[in-house]
Amino acid sequence: MKKASELIASQKPWVVLTGAGISTESGIPDFRSKNTGLWEQYDPMWVLSTDALVKRPEVFYGTGLRILMRFENARPNPAHEVLAEWEKRGLVEAVITQNIDSLHQKAGSQKVLEIHGHLRSAHCMHCGNKYPMQEIQSKVQKREIPPRCSCGGQIRPDVVLFGDLLPPDFEKAQVLAHRFPMIVIGSSLTVSPANLLPRYARKLIIINLESTPYDYRADIVLHGKAGETLTALDAEIKKLTSLTQ
């Protein structure tokens, strides 16, 4: 922990890559965890795919979207709050997140790249007209499946589905990964292509409950919960700062 805090303070700013593990302390389960993972109950590659969206919209809107929206009222936890504070203090350049829960923004982070999209809005697949997520939910609740735009086109959420291309944020994330050292938090680093980003980092710290395929090349690996670990790191960094002032 002491070595990690010294490295973070000396090599700033960092780019941070976050996965599902940072949000479990906010009550959002890691979909891939054994026994508790939602994907043990559902096949994500089907219910959250572009195929289901277009060919079986009742499956996508009735099951897939319902699962995703179960956690729309989740609140940021200490891990999100520490990262937002680190951005203000110049320790973090930006957050790259695989999550779609917007908890980084809710915590106050300003520079967030959402490489898997988000659930704040939706758009028409025909004309591109934007809709707030509440409107698509209202249409689905009224059994308007698939929900339609005024032009007649189908409305879909601004989240990356299986079969979609990644958004422009991923290209931006690649640029940042080449330029800055990286801290990975709560990611198994098994989902491609997000798991390619750490290979570009000149310095690498991994914080995760379990081992990852990139542990062997990381400068420091910390096994623990995101909130507890980041809170402890923040305390250590503040001690270092006070000693150098």
C-alpha positions in Angstrom: 0.0 0.0 0.0 2.8 2.4 0.9 4.7 1.6 -2.4 1.5 2.1 -4.4 0.8 5.5 -2.8 4.4 6.6 -3.4 4.1 5.5 -7.1 0.8 7.3 -7.6 2.0 10.5 -6.0 5.3 10.5 -8.0 4.0 9.5 -11.4 0.8 11.7 -11.6 -1.4 12.1 -13.5 -2.8 8.6 -14.0 -5.6 7.3 -16.3 -7.9 4.9 -14.5 -9.7 1.9 -16.1 -12.7 0.7 -14.0 -14.8 -2.4 -14.4 -17.8 -3.9 -12.7 -15.9 -4.5 -9.4 -15.8 -0.8 -8.6 -19.6 -0.7 -8.5 -20.4 -3.9 -6.5 -20.2 -1.8 -3.3 -23.0 0.4 -4.7 -25.2 -2.7 -4.9 -24.6 -3.5 -8.6 -23.6 -7.1 -8.9 -20.7 -8.2 -11.0 -22.5 -10.0 -13.8 -19.8 -12.5 -14.2 -19.3 -13.5 -10.5 -20.0 -17.1 -9.6 -23.2 -17.7 -7.7 -24.1 -13.9 -7.6 -23.6 -13.1 -11.3 -26.7 -12.1 -13.2 -25.4 -13.9 -16.2 -25.9 -17.3 -14.5 -29.6 -16.6 -14.9 -29.5 -15.1 -18.4 -27.4 -15.3 -21.5 -26.1 -11.8 -22.1 -24.9 -12.5 -25.6 -28.5 -13.1 -26.5 -30.7 -10.8 -24.4 -28.3 -7.9 -24.8 -27.4 -8.3 -28.4 -28.2 -6.4 -31.5 -29.9 -9.6 -32.9 -32.4 -9.6 -30.0 -32.8 -5.8 -30.3 -33.9 -6.1 -34.0 -35.2 -9.6 -34.4 -36.7 -10.3 -30.9 -37.4 -6.9 -29.4 -39.7 -8.4 -26.7 -36.7 -10.3 -25.4 -34.4 -7.2 -25.4 -36.9 -4.7 -24.0 -38.7 -7.2 -21.8 -35.7 -8.9 -20.2 -32.4 -7.3 -21.2 -33.3 -3.7 -20.7 -35.2 -4.5 -17.5 -32.1 -6.1 -16.0 -29.9 -3.1 -16.9 -32.4 -0.6 -15.4 -32.7 -2.4 -12.1 -29.8 -0.4 -10.8 -30.6 3.1 -12.1 -31.0 4.5 -8.6 -27.6 3.2 -7.3 -25.4 5.7 -5.6 -21.6 6.2 -5.9 -19.5 4.5 -3.2 -16.2 5.7 -1.7 -14.2 4.4 -4.6 -16.0 6.6 -7.1 -15.7 9.5 -4.6 -12.0 9.1 -4.2 -11.4 9.1 -7.9 -13.4 12.3 -8.4 -11.3 13.9 -5.6 -8.1 12.7 -7.2 -9.1 14.3 -10.5 -9.5 17.6 -8.7 -6.1 17.2 -7.1 -4.4 16.4 -10.3 -3.7 12.7 -9.6 -6.1 11.5 -12.2 -6.2 12.7 -15.8 -9.4 10.8 -16.8 -11.4 7.7 -16.0 -12.0 5.1 -18.7 -15.0 2.9 -17.6 -16.4 -0.4 -18.8 -19.5 0.4 -16.7 -22.7 1.9 -17.9 -24.0 3.1 -14.5 -22.9 6.8 -14.6 -21.7 6.5 -11.0 -18.4 8.2 -11.8 -20.3 11.3 -13.1 -22.6 11.2 -10.1 -19.6 11.2 -7.8 -18.2 14.3 -9.5 -15.7 13.0 -12.1 -15.6 15.3 -15.1 -13.4 13.4 -17.5 -15.1 10.0 -18.1 -14.7 7.9 -21.2 -17.6 5.4 -21.4 -16.3 2.7 -23.7 -19.5 0.6 -23.3 -21.9 3.5 -23.5 -24.4 4.5 -20.9 -28.1 4.4 -19.9 -28.8 8.1 -19.6 -30.3 8.4 -23.0 -31.5 6.6 -26.1 -31.7 7.4 -29.8 -33.8 6.5 -32.9 -32.0 4.0 -35.1 -33.5 5.7 -38.2 -33.2 9.4 -37.8 -30.9 9.6 -34.8 -33.3 11.7 -32.7 -32.3 11.7 -29.0 -34.6 10.7 -26.1 -34.2 10.7 -22.4 -34.1 7.2 -21.0 -37.2 7.8 -19.0 -39.2 8.1 -22.3 -38.1 4.8 -23.6 -39.0 3.2 -20.2 -42.4 4.8 -20.3 -43.1 3.4 -23.8 -42.0 -0.1 -22.8 -44.2 0.0 -19.7 -47.1 0.9 -21.9 -46.3 -2.3 -23.9 -45.0 -0.2 -26.9 -42.4 -2.8 -28.0 -40.3 -1.9 -29.7 -40.6 1.8 -28.7 -41.0 4.0 -31.8 -39.8 7.5 -32.7 -42.1 10.1 -34.2 -40.5 9.1 -37.6 -41.5 5.5 -37.1 -37.9 4.3 -36.4 -37.0 2.0 -33.5 -35.6 3.7 -30.3 -32.6 2.0 -28.6 -30.6 2.9 -25.5 -27.1 4.5 -25.9 -25.4 1.4 -24.5 -23.0 -0.9 -26.4 -24.7 -4.3 -27.1 -23.1 -7.5 -28.2 -22.7 -7.0 -32.0 -22.2 -3.3 -31.8 -19.1 -1.4 -32.7 -17.4 0.5 -29.8 -18.0 4.2 -29.5 -15.4 7.0 -30.2 -14.6 7.0 -26.5 -12.6 3.8 -27.0 -10.3 5.5 -29.5 -9.8 8.3 -27.1 -9.1 5.7 -24.4 -6.4 4.1 -26.5 -4.6 7.5 -26.9 -4.7 8.1 -23.1 -3.4 4.6 -22.4 -0.3 5.3 -24.5 0.3 8.7 -22.8 -0.3 8.0 -19.1 0.4 5.4 -16.4 -2.7 3.4 -15.6 -4.6 2.2 -12.5 -7.0 -0.7 -13.2 -9.8 -1.0 -10.6 -12.4 -3.7 -10.3 -11.8 -5.3 -13.7 -11.1 -9.0 -14.5 -9.3 -7.8 -17.7 -10.9 -10.6 -19.6 -13.3 -8.6 -21.8 -11.9 -7.6 -25.1 -11.0 -5.1 -26.4 -11.0 -3.1 -23.1 -8.5 -5.6 -21.7 -6.0 -4.5 -24.4 -5.6 -1.0 -22.8 -3.3 -1.9 -19.9 -0.7 -3.3 -22.3 0.1 0.2 -23.5 0.6 1.7 -20.0 4.2 2.6 -19.0 3.3 2.0 -15.4 0.5 -0.2 -14.2 -1.2 -0.7 -10.8 -4.0 -3.3 -10.6 -6.6 -3.2 -7.8 -9.0 -6.2 -7.9 -10.4 -8.9 -5.6 -9.0 -11.7 -7.8 -6.0 -12.2 -10.0 -6.1 -10.9 -13.6 -4.2 -12.0 -16.7 -2.1 -8.8 -16.4 -0.9 -9.2 -12.9 2.5 -10.5 -14.1 3.3 -7.2 -15.9 1.9 -4.8 -13.3 4.2 -2.8 -11.1 1.9 -3.3 -8.1 -1.1 -5.5 -7.5 -3.4 -5.0 -4.6 -6.1 -7.5 -3.9 -9.1 -6.0 -2.0 -12.4 -4.2 -2.4 -12.2 -1.0 -4.4 -13.7 1.3 -1.8 -11.6 0.1 1.1 -8.4 0.0 -1.0 -8.8 3.5 -2.5 -9.7 5.0 0.8 -6.6 3.6 2.4 -4.5 4.7 -0.6 -5.9 8.2 -0.3 -5.0 8.4 3.3 -1.4 7.3 2.5 -1.1 9.8 -0.3 -2.3 12.6 2.0 0.4 11.6 4.5 3.0 11.9 1.8 1.7 15.2 0.7 1.8 16.6 4.3 5.4 15.4 4.7 6.6 17.2 1.6 4.9 20.5 2.3 
